[in-house]
């Protein structure tokens, strides 16, 4: 049963869907999983670039609780 379920999920994710002609002409279509992965990667990459300066500022402001406040900021994000 496990293999069958994986096959069904895989076929849903990787299936090629036919788009209506209007969607092709207007440039609109369904978003793919690749689009989502690229967006998620860019978001985490940008957040990683900001983490180092934020930690240094938090260290100057709250020397004993730097990582606590960093965790709070990430939790709110």
SVG drawing of the C-alpha trace seen along z (x, -y; Angstrom):
<svg xmlns="http://www.w3.org/2000/svg" viewBox="-9 -49 37 51">
<polyline fill="none" stroke="black" stroke-width="0.4" points="0.0,0.0 2.9,-2.4 4.3,-2.1 0.8,-2.7 0.4,-5.8 3.8,-7.1 3.0,-6.5 -0.3,-8.4 1.3,-11.4 4.2,-11.3 1.8,-11.3 -0.1,-14.2 3.0,-16.3 4.8,-15.5 1.9,-15.1 1.8,-17.3 -1.5,-19.1 -3.1,-20.4 -3.7,-24.1 -6.5,-25.8 -5.4,-27.8 -6.3,-31.1 -3.9,-30.5 -1.0,-29.8 -1.6,-33.0 -1.9,-35.2 1.2,-33.8 -0.8,-32.5 -0.8,-29.0 -0.6,-26.9 2.4,-27.4 4.7,-24.4 6.6,-23.0 9.8,-24.4 8.4,-27.9 7.6,-27.3 11.0,-25.8 12.8,-28.8 10.8,-31.3 11.4,-29.4 15.1,-29.2 15.3,-32.9 13.5,-33.8 15.7,-31.7 18.8,-32.9 17.9,-36.6 17.1,-35.9 20.5,-34.3 22.2,-37.4 20.4,-39.5 21.1,-37.2 24.7,-38.2 24.1,-42.0 21.0,-41.5 23.0,-39.3 25.8,-41.9 23.2,-44.7 21.4,-42.5 24.7,-41.7 25.4,-45.4 21.9,-46.1 21.2,-43.0 24.6,-41.4 23.2,-38.6 20.1,-37.8 21.4,-38.0 20.2,-34.6 17.0,-34.8 16.0,-37.9 17.2,-36.4 14.9,-33.5 12.0,-35.8 12.5,-37.7 12.6,-34.5 9.5,-33.2 7.6,-36.3 8.8,-36.1"/>
</svg>
